[in-house]
Amino acid sequence: MNRGTARIVFTLLMYGGVLIFLLPYVLERSRFAPFLMLSGAIIAVVCGLLRCYFTENDE
């Protein structure tokens, strides 16, 4: 996987994590809210950091 592809994949996964984080507000269910918010935040942060790591020397 080259750097351009990695950037696109990690960007999509990062935004997917944000959507998972915001999902409890849309569903209005409190039963799974802590799990969804925690997992969404972890996915967004990890994929954001990986995106920065893999694309730091791009020009």
Number of C-alpha atoms within 10 A of each C-alpha: 6 8 14 11 10 15 20 12 13 21 18 15 20 24 16 16 25 19 17 21 22 16 17 18 12 8 10 10 10 11 9 12 18 12 14 19 20 14 16 23 19 16 21 24 16 16 22 19 14 17 20 14 11 15 15 10 8 7 4
